[in-house]
Structure formats: structure tokens, C-alpha cells
Amino acid sequence: MLKNFWKIALRQLGKQKFYSAVKIGGFALGIAACLLIGLYIHTQLSYDRGFPGADRLYRLTGYLNDNGKVRKGSGWQAPFAQALKDEFPEVERTARLMSSPLFYGAGNNQLRPIESTQDSYEQGFTYADSSLPDLFNFKMIYGDRSRALREPQTMILSKSKAEKFYPAQNPVGRQVILNDDREHPWTIGGVMQDAPENTHLQFDYYLSLTGHELWKGEQQTWMASNYDIYLLLRADADAKRLGDRVTLITKKYWIPAMVQSGQPDAQHVLDKLGFTLQPVSDIHGTADMEDHIPHVDRKYLWLFGAIGVFVLLLASINFINLSTARSANRSKGSGCAKGSGLGPPGTGPAISAGVDRDQWFFFAAGDRSGCGVATLLQYAGGNFDAFPWTAWWLVPGAVAAAVLIGLIAGLYPAFYLSAFRPVQVLKGDISRGARHSGLRSGLVVFQFATSVVLIIATIVVYGRDAFYTEFQNGFQ
């Protein structure tokens, strides 16, 4: 009998192609949109969590009370990293990163292999200590990451850039010219895997800080703050307590340097400064930090997630409305089944006649939504590696979501149809009354109201961003 009802459901899908396309397509688009939003949020929240020992990896940040306005930053002097390691035994390792395009070499450069005459404009350069590849566990294709930046004028480049200039070759030991400076060529010390999507270290070229100065004496001065400093703490270290003790560095090194340079109020200035050790996994989600790294505001992530839930809810409501709107056409079949004694009222065939077809709609919509997500990811340049294929919660979560969505979208139509009485159905009373469903009317009002609110909010946000863009362009 169950097989027979599945056949009926398939036959109905074939007979009502337009209705089936609208019902399946609308539900599939809603599920696909919710999946894409969920994937985006998961990617944003997973930043910098894949490094070994990520729970012990921190960035030194500071906050300054500037006349009641608190400013946060991550730029520090060149000697600060070594001072941290010397003064605090709980600091296992430090590494500096200098990515500001204000200084020669960082940001963008003209690059060419030394044997070539054709320059290529390249982006994604940064300076780094030789300890940084080990600190972040760079996955190397060629070269030893612990030695790749140890010598002066050496660099690490990404796999995609190595393939661009040295296809199918090991370029370690080869030399490149930056900005036509032939007197100071750079030697390739290693090739690393391209940075994953969910890390703030989105660089293709790492230039060694070994023996390098941004200007003469820059590596010894306490009067210029240009470096992000990363720390790997020992397993038993207290990061909060250590952050509070960093003021020892300012008292021992920074204040004397400021006084010597002619700033007698150095103590008063630095009294407004405090330090924190920021977990590396929090860097991407800290929107109020003044640094050179793109951030995301987590408040907007939760708002975006709420929009995804509403989109899925709208798709479910649309599914319910379409199902109940066609109930009059399906009621006679259910009434005949009940009247023939094929099942007790409210069970068996009466439910199957509506539920099984809705199950086909649901499974078809799920399949189409999966294909839609894959297609949109491909055209949007999305990275399938960012999808949590191996996460322990993926399969249980998918099953739970399928059950929940199935209950939301299919339970009411099933009970609505199974509640028809055979005598009323055969008399045609259901057909006349099917158009006067108060719940369905309420769902339609909710659906349109929510859609209008989302459309207006989108227009307002887009208009605000466009206004700010034009406003800024007017002053350039």
C-alpha cells in the first residue's frame, strides 16, 4: 500500500509541473539561502582555530584612554618582542609581523625572477620574523619552515605564486628582484601552501626581518610602533595576568626612552595605556581594533543568522500555503479512501495521500537546494574546503535540521488534510470552505510583512553604504 501511495505522489508531480516547480523551487531556494548564510557564519567564526596550540597563541594588544574615548591597537616597537621573552619566562616564543604598506617592501611590489626582464605587479607582501612560520605551523611544499627566513634577504612565497613564476619546479634558492632593485635580490627560502580562507594571515609573500631595518636604527628604537607581536605561551601560563604585567616593559624600557628623547611627561602619557593578550582566534571578530587586518563585527553575524532563519521560515510558510491551498483537490481522494475503510480516520491512507507527496516535495527541495549551494559557491569563488565536511556535528545536525524543517513544513498540511470528514468531502463542503482558512491567511500576512521588512532593510543598508561611498569620493 505504501508503495502505491509513492507512485501516486510521483504521478501527481508529473501532472502538475508548474505547481511542483513553484513548490519545490521556492522551498529549495529558501533552504539554499539558509545553508549559504550558515556556511558564511561558520567560516567567519572558525578563523584561526586550526593552528596547533591555537589555545596558547596570542597577539599583544593595547588600549588607550584618549579623553574618554578608548582606542585599541596592535602596533608595537621593534624591541618589544624580545623584551617580552626576556622578562617573562611564561612566554615560550614570540614573532613579529609588519604588513603596513606605508613602508617599502610591504603591501604591493613589482616582482620578477632574476633571469627575467618582465615585471609583474604583485600584492600580499609582509615582513616577518623567522620564527613566525613555526609559530603558525606553515605547511611547506619546499624548504624547511624553521630555516626559510633565517638568512637576510630571504622570502617564503605561496604555492600559487611559485607555480606562476616557476611552474612544476622547486624554486628554493632561486632569486627574485623587487621594484627593479638589482643590488638587493631576494632569495626564495621556501614555498608554503596557500593560506586557508579562514585565517587573518592572507599573505602570499613573507619577507625576512633578519638583518633588515625599515630605516637606520629602527630595530633598536622605542619611539616607533609598527609591529604586530604574537606570543606562544607555556601551557601553565595565565594570559590575563601576564597582560596586566606587561606594563613592566613600559616602565623598564619605554619610559626611559621617551624621557631621553625629550618627553618629561612620559609617565603621565603611559599611565593611560593598558595591555591585553588577545587570543588569535578572536582577531578576525574584533571590529574595533586599529590594525591592517579586515575584521567582521560579530553582532552583524548574529543578525545575518536571524535573517537566514526568517528566510527558511518564509520558505516553510510558502510550502504550507501551497499545500493547504490544493487541499480541496486532494480531499476527495482522501475521503474515498476513508469511506472505503482503507484506514481509520486521521491515519494511514488519509495522511499518506498528503504526506507522502509532501515528502517527495521535501526531498526534492533538499536535493535542489544542495545543488544550488554548490553552484552558487562555484560562481561566487567559494572554497569547498571551508565547508565542515569532517566535523562531528555535521551529520547529526543535518538529520536534526531535516526533521525540524519537515515538521514545520509538513505537519500542519498533513493534519489539515487528515481532519477532513468523508461525508463533508463527498458533499463538496470542503471545497467551498477551503478558501476560508484563517491560519493560512495569517501565514500569508506574516510572509508578506516579513518580506517587505527585509526588502526595506536591504534598501536602507545599501543606500547608506552608497551614500558613504559617494561622500568619501567627494573629498578625494
C-alpha atoms as one frame of an Amber mdcrd trajectory, in Angstrom:
protein
   0.000   0.000   0.000   2.826   2.388   0.883   4.435   1.718  -2.494   1.149
   2.588  -4.169   0.969   5.963  -2.440   4.520   6.805  -3.514   3.521   6.026
  -7.096   0.517   8.321  -6.750   2.739  11.079  -5.392   5.133  10.755  -8.356
   2.247  10.762 -10.806   0.826  13.930  -9.245   4.202  15.640  -9.530   4.264
  14.847 -13.241   0.704  16.029 -13.831   1.157  19.361 -12.037   4.512  20.508
 -13.368   4.129  24.249 -12.788   2.734  23.799  -9.280   5.507  21.314  -8.481
   8.179  23.656  -9.857   6.920  26.588  -7.763   6.597  24.495  -4.633   9.934
  22.683  -4.961  11.794  25.713  -6.342  10.616  28.081  -3.604  11.442  25.649
  -0.839  14.812  24.794  -2.408  15.764  28.476  -2.723  14.870  29.096   0.919
  16.916  26.121   2.124  19.825  27.053  -0.162  19.838  30.651   1.118  19.796
  29.452   4.731  22.612  26.976   4.030  24.756  29.655   2.389  24.228  32.035
   5.300  25.055  29.245   7.746  28.215  28.375   5.803  29.286  32.027   5.768
  28.745  32.383   9.530  30.587  29.123  10.225  33.542  30.304   8.135  33.695
  33.662   9.921  33.567  32.051  13.360  36.208  29.424  12.515  39.014  31.914
  11.804  42.449  30.958  13.141  41.265  27.925  15.089  43.163  25.312  13.069
  46.685  26.053  14.267  48.314  23.524  16.600  48.358  25.039  20.067  45.918
  27.762  18.988  44.636  27.970  22.570  48.117  29.183  23.650  48.632  31.617
  20.774  48.030  35.323  21.439  48.591  38.753  19.936  49.722  41.662  22.113
  47.155  44.480  22.009  46.760  47.712  23.925  44.051  50.199  24.808  44.481
  53.934  25.333  42.002  56.173  27.148  42.110  59.256  24.939  39.949  61.860
  26.745  37.195  59.374  27.437  37.446  57.643  24.064  39.052  54.203  24.255
  41.241  53.317  21.291  42.588  49.820  20.686  45.637  48.921  18.652  48.221
  46.228  17.998  51.290  48.117  16.765  54.451  47.947  18.897  58.137  48.824
  18.781  60.696  46.509  17.209  62.476  45.618  20.523  59.189  44.876  22.344
  59.032  41.191  21.325  62.491  40.351  22.640  61.802  42.285  25.848  58.678
  40.173  26.461  60.664  36.985  26.067  63.462  38.238  28.325  61.217  39.474
  31.145  58.521  36.788  31.278  59.543  33.113  31.409  55.965  32.012  30.631
  56.461  33.372  27.091  57.711  30.381  25.115  58.179  32.060  21.743  57.483
  35.391  20.018  57.244  36.522  16.395  56.734  39.893  14.738  54.763  40.793
  11.623  54.945  44.112   9.750  52.377  44.418   6.980  51.848  48.183   6.774
  52.065  49.362   3.149  53.468  52.673   4.427  56.911  51.074   4.446  58.905
  49.956   1.444  58.525  46.258   0.680  55.231  45.594   2.471  51.947  45.691
   0.602  52.486  45.694  -3.178  55.635  45.364  -5.290  56.898  44.833  -8.796
  58.496  41.373  -8.914  60.371  39.312 -11.471  62.696  36.300 -11.377  66.317
  37.448 -11.664  66.671  35.739 -15.032  63.591  37.508 -16.425  63.135  41.021
 -17.795  59.341  41.198 -17.375  57.994  42.661 -14.114  54.722  41.509 -12.572
  52.625  43.623 -10.198  52.099  41.524  -7.064  50.126  42.050  -3.865  50.233
  40.465  -0.408  53.766  41.221   0.870  54.607  41.383   4.560  57.729  41.308
   6.718  58.011  38.539   9.313  60.413  37.110  11.848  61.984  33.741  11.059
  60.032  32.250  13.999  56.603  33.096  12.556  56.273  30.088  10.168  56.843
  27.701  13.087  54.526  29.672  15.338  51.643  29.303  12.856  52.687  25.877
  11.590  53.011  26.827   7.919  52.513  23.783   5.681  55.578  23.786   3.465
  55.834  22.283  -0.008  59.519  23.119  -0.496  62.051  24.153   2.118  62.272
  23.980   5.904  59.910  26.452   7.576  62.173  26.880  10.626  65.074  27.966
   8.379  63.277  29.560   5.419  63.509  33.138   6.785  66.612  32.741   8.917
  69.008  34.409   6.458  68.837  38.087   5.402  67.076  38.886   2.111  65.120
  35.613   2.041  61.420  35.089   1.443  58.649  32.497   1.539  56.054  32.533
  -1.208  52.767  30.704  -1.621  52.214  27.688  -3.847  50.078  29.609  -6.335
  52.756  32.283  -6.767  55.505  29.673  -7.086  53.500  27.975  -9.854  53.070
  31.333 -11.557  56.776  32.089 -11.799  58.303  28.590 -11.584  55.728  26.116
 -12.918  56.399  22.485 -11.864  59.762  23.470 -10.323  61.318  23.700  -6.874
  62.274  27.396  -6.665  64.144  27.236  -3.339  67.474  29.005  -3.788  66.308
  30.994  -6.823  66.427  34.789  -6.678  63.837  37.460  -7.488  64.062  41.226
  -7.960  61.655  43.593  -6.197  60.949  47.024  -7.676  63.917  46.762 -10.055
  66.395  46.829  -7.140  69.071  44.636  -8.695  71.609  45.346  -5.946  69.447
  43.650  -3.294  67.865  40.493  -4.745  65.705  38.244  -2.546  66.379  34.527
  -2.274  63.451  32.106  -2.067  63.820  30.135   1.166  60.623  28.095   0.946
  57.231  27.549  -0.663  54.142  27.163   1.517  50.605  26.043   0.897  48.208
  28.866   0.036  46.654  30.365   3.150  43.266  28.851   4.027  40.249  31.084
   3.713  39.632  31.229   7.454  42.821  32.886   8.682  43.743  36.544   9.064
  47.205  35.832   7.604  46.215  36.365   3.974  49.676  36.919   2.513  51.455
  35.375  -0.475  54.941  36.689   0.281  56.776  36.730   3.625  59.970  38.826
   3.613  62.554  38.072   6.292  63.185  40.616   9.048  66.576  39.038   9.743
  69.161  41.789   9.325  66.534  44.143   7.912  65.729  47.683   9.059  62.909
  49.896   7.836  65.373  52.753   8.384  68.730  53.048  10.107  68.403  52.315
  13.823  64.736  51.307  13.541  65.257  47.874  15.121  66.602  49.431  18.341
  64.284  52.409  18.829  61.377  52.534  21.282  59.910  55.574  19.548  58.164
  53.912  16.581  55.343  51.338  16.773  54.974  49.286  13.582  54.876  45.587
  14.505  52.199  43.087  15.426  53.650  40.801  18.100  52.472  37.193  18.501
  53.238  35.118  21.579  53.110  31.405  22.255  52.609  30.911  25.995  53.534
  27.914  28.073  50.684  25.555  28.899  50.513  26.697  32.536  50.606  30.445
  31.771  47.809  32.825  32.807  47.225  35.102  29.802  45.131  37.674  31.672
  47.640  38.017  34.488  50.504  38.283  32.020  48.677  41.014  30.093  48.373
  43.066  33.274  52.108  42.674  33.949  53.226  43.936  30.528  53.363  47.458
  31.987  56.711  46.345  33.421  58.101  46.682  29.881  56.934  50.277  29.601
  58.472  51.211  32.953  61.789  49.491  32.267  62.337  50.340  28.599  59.729
  52.643  27.082  59.516  55.463  29.640  63.324  55.918  29.873  63.487  56.072
  26.070  60.750  58.730  25.963  62.402  60.796  28.709  65.732  60.573  26.895
  64.076  61.794  23.697  62.784  64.918  25.471  59.330  63.894  26.727  59.376
  64.506  30.509  55.647  63.672  30.828  56.224  60.102  29.592  54.930  58.569
  32.823  51.686  60.535  32.577  51.202  59.512  28.932  51.767  55.809  29.550
  49.535  55.791  32.626  46.623  55.921  30.143  47.862  52.800  28.370  46.855
  49.230  29.227  47.711  45.848  27.708  45.818  42.655  26.911  46.766  39.372
  25.296  44.222  38.729  22.575  43.632  35.093  21.549  44.500  34.713  17.890
  41.086  33.108  17.300  39.444  36.417  18.340  41.380  38.657  15.952  39.001
  38.401  12.998  35.935  39.111  15.130  37.342  42.215  16.877  35.927  45.023
  14.796  37.126  47.958  16.962  40.849  47.199  16.632  43.078  49.648  14.730
  45.279  47.400  12.598  45.803  46.413   8.977  43.574  43.312   9.054  40.000
  43.001   7.728  37.541  42.269  10.530  33.926  41.221  10.911  31.539  42.526
  13.564  30.012  39.509  15.288  26.814  41.418  16.046  26.161  41.506  12.307
  26.863  37.788  12.055  24.054  37.036  14.507  21.783  39.450  12.641  22.671
  37.698   9.401  21.869  34.362  11.033  18.462  35.671  12.105  17.795  36.681
   8.502  18.665  33.139   7.399  16.159  31.718   9.894  13.468  34.090   8.636
  14.179  33.142   5.012  13.796  29.474   5.891  10.626  30.257   7.820   9.212
  32.117   4.825  10.009  29.162   2.570   8.265  26.818   5.012   5.212  29.089
   5.176   5.092  29.210   1.385   5.235  25.408   1.349   2.387  25.180   3.892
   0.224  27.659   1.997   0.661  25.883  -1.309  -0.036  22.524   0.311  -3.234
  23.618   2.048  -4.385  25.674  -0.940  -4.531  22.487  -3.034  -6.221  20.531
  -0.264  -9.645  20.699  -1.929  -8.344  18.817  -4.982  -6.840  16.103  -2.799
  -9.659  15.855  -0.281 -11.921  13.677  -2.440  -9.225  11.034  -2.813  -8.686
  11.014   0.922 -12.430  10.907   1.549 -12.868   7.935  -0.781 -10.006   6.141
   0.936 -11.553   6.671   4.327 -15.030   5.759   3.132 -13.692   2.533   1.620
 -12.301   1.510   5.009  -8.644   1.609   3.921  -7.678   3.261   7.173  -9.122
   4.790  10.293  -9.927   8.474  10.173  -6.857  10.594  10.555  -4.387   7.761
   9.918  -2.982   5.537   7.220  -4.018   6.389   3.668  -5.663   9.649   4.624
  -2.369  11.013   5.867  -0.255   9.216   3.314  -2.181  10.705   0.433  -0.975
  14.136   1.529   2.171  13.401   3.464   3.917  11.123   1.011   3.617  13.631
  -1.783   4.832  16.371   0.535   7.759  14.111   1.421   8.625  13.947  -2.249
   8.467  17.731  -2.376  10.688  17.955   0.702  13.332  15.513  -0.540  13.340
  17.097  -3.998  13.690  20.558  -2.450  16.581  19.355  -0.281  18.354  17.883
  -3.289  17.843  21.037  -5.379  18.989  23.262  -2.521  22.208  21.235  -2.195
  22.889  21.624  -5.927  22.041  25.326  -5.641  24.543  25.856  -2.834  27.250
  24.065  -4.800  26.561  26.157  -7.909  26.481  29.452  -6.013  29.715  28.602
  -4.206  31.378  27.849  -7.519  30.276  31.077  -9.203  30.994  33.162  -6.095
  34.507  31.771  -5.840  33.667  29.947  -2.621  36.053  27.414  -1.188  34.595
  23.944  -0.621  37.423  23.320   1.855  35.741  25.820   4.159  32.720  23.542
   4.448  32.954  21.403   7.618  32.792  18.049   5.821  34.572  16.162   8.616
  33.018  17.929  11.613  31.478  15.524  14.130  28.270  17.549  14.299  27.616
  17.713  10.534  25.597  14.503  10.088  23.602  14.782  13.372  22.973  18.452
  12.630  21.778  17.726   9.091  19.431  14.991  10.342  18.062  17.223  13.101
  17.565  20.109  10.659  15.796  17.826   8.166  13.430  16.542  10.858  12.744
  20.059  12.162  12.113  21.532   8.712   9.977  18.531   7.781   7.876  19.005
  10.912   7.489  22.735  10.328   6.612  22.426   6.638   4.720  19.119   6.524
   2.991  18.555   9.837   0.225  21.134   9.503  -0.742  20.177   5.901  -0.853
  16.521   6.963  -3.164  17.127   9.926  -5.200  19.632   7.931  -5.909  17.087
   5.235  -6.398  14.125   7.575  -9.024  16.081   9.535 -11.446  16.102   6.573
 -14.601  14.042   7.199 -15.607  11.694   4.355 -19.257  12.823   4.284 -18.302
  16.513   4.038 -15.694  15.758   1.415 -18.071  13.802  -0.826 -20.743  16.511
  -0.457 -18.254  19.141  -1.580 -18.370  21.170   1.667 -14.572  21.100   1.977
 -14.118  22.549  -1.497 -16.314  25.501  -0.609 -14.669  26.091   2.758 -11.040
  25.531   1.760 -10.685  29.128   0.688 -11.528  30.459   4.144  -8.609  29.257
   6.269  -7.809  31.778   8.982  -4.391  30.267   9.707  -3.409  30.333   6.054
  -4.470  33.971   5.791  -2.391  34.785   8.855   0.614  32.987   7.402   0.286
  34.921   4.146   0.166  38.231   6.043   3.225  37.250   8.101   5.051  36.126
   4.953   4.464  39.369   3.083   5.150  41.566   6.128   8.480  39.831   6.795
   9.440  40.051   3.113   8.664  43.782   2.998  10.712  44.416   6.169  13.720
  42.504   4.758  13.481  44.344   1.414  13.256  47.759   3.088  16.176  46.938
   5.404  18.267  45.855   2.409  17.484  49.077   0.526  18.300  51.213   3.580
  21.646  49.468   4.212  22.598  49.574   0.530  21.586  53.222   0.256  23.605
  54.124   3.360  26.734  52.386   2.031  26.313  54.053  -1.362  25.903  57.449
   0.336  29.076  56.964   2.400  30.987  55.898  -0.694  29.896  58.996  -2.626
  30.583  61.171   0.429  34.136  59.855   0.732  34.782  60.153  -3.004  33.719
  63.779  -2.845  36.660  64.577  -0.548  39.274  62.701  -2.545
